[in-house]
Amino acid sequence: MSVSAVAADRSVCAPLPVLGRDVLVPLVTGGEVDYAALDYAASAPALQRVWDDVAAYAPYYGSVHRGAGYLSQLSTDLFENSRATIAKFLGCGRREGDQVVFTRSTTDSLNLLAAVLPQNTRVFVFETEHHASLLPWEQRPDTAVTYLNAPRTPQQAVDTLEKALAEREPYGPALVCVTGASNVTGELWPVRELAAAAHAHGARIVLDAAQLAPHHPVDIAELDVDWVAFSGHKLYAPFGAGVLAGRADWLQAAEPYLAGGGASRKVSRRTDGGVDVEWHTTAARHEAGSPNVIGAYAIASACQALTEAGFDGLVAREQELIARVREGLAEVPEVNVLSLFGDDAPRVGVLSFVVEGWNSSHFAAALSAEYGIGVRDGLFCAHPLVRTLLGSEPQEPGECGAPETAPGERSLNAIRVSFGAGTPDEHVERFVRAVKELVADGARWNYRTEDGRCVPDTSA
Ligand code: PMP
């Protein structure tokens, strides 16, 4: 959607209040500026609402599931109600037997799922995945993993998966793992179609919604995926919790992820001296140890805040910001935006690019030091994807003090800008202006490498 079309759309939301919006950071060139957090894809700022909810609960904080006291019971209710809120947010419950398991993060959720796969499961995963969804499967020696080549259109993704599934039939249990929105390009993957292909061949599918859930409603029943994994800290709820939601059967048939209290229902000594354990058959089976009640509550609060703000308005506003950034970058011929599916692909507010003649670390350091803008540079834990997009081979990261790539040469890493529900217009406007100025005039400061990071050289 063009900027003007979105501006005319009255359903566009105002930015949601987030923490850190008034934080001033020093500029190397002198003075201070309010920090432009444009690294939402790594960790989004906390929603003010989430922070306030957590602060209001904090005095009542108590042990969960174990205490007889009033605050323990209140905390237990809060924890279980949070589970119910998140289940509703994800559309669980419309399908029989879905469960919400609290984890530490998306990485933890996908490792949990890898740990509970039935024996000899066949896994299908695109090489373009984030390492969190690419790597857990081979941890199990009995799991056969098929890595699928990067598709160049959403339809090619579906065709590639269809073909791979069909070629390997017959197989026993099978799982497809796919990301909803790329943490590199922001592009949306055809989740519903991939789910249909998986199911048509008797496979199940897990959706890595780490980058999708903060930007779009994720309805597990409507997308017809078997599991969804996401992280609180990308969903404006940075208190160390994540979620794996979906079908209970594989989870309940497997040994607990962690053995310990909370997961066990009954433990007794056997006459032969050993120990017998009856494990829970609820989500608690994989939540051994004292649960992160604040993390769970923060996620539930974020789900509620996003739902109340209305995804339609949030999406419309984000599309406006995306259009501004893309239109601004398109005016700079030296900027090459990375894309798998092309300009017309639907996307979220995550965009990676390289600048001809610039080392990406140097560019990102200058955005920070000279403009107070926080972006990310690197390969974004998706090395195969970024290398495919850059057309580069694996190599050690280079120094950043001087641009290591001559004009016309390929960069070895990329710069990522990402934003969301709390981003004001000024942040993306400043970003576009900064890119234009840096490309036209160069950095105003010298930079050097310190502990592997590019930093302004203040030694002179
Ligand atoms: N999947 C995707 C698509 C991601 O972007 C990320 C985080 N960058 C992860 C998984 C892992 O999330 P976490 O670090 O919270 O476990």
Boltz pocket constraint, residues with backbone or C-beta under 6 A from the ligand:
constraints:
  - pocket:
      binder: B
      contacts: [[A, 41], [A, 42], [A, 104], [A, 105], [A, 106], [A, 107], [A, 108], [A, 130], [A, 132], [A, 133], [A, 179], [A, 181], [A, 182], [A, 183], [A, 208], [A, 210], [A, 211], [A, 231], [A, 233], [A, 380], [A, 381]]
      max_distance: 6.0
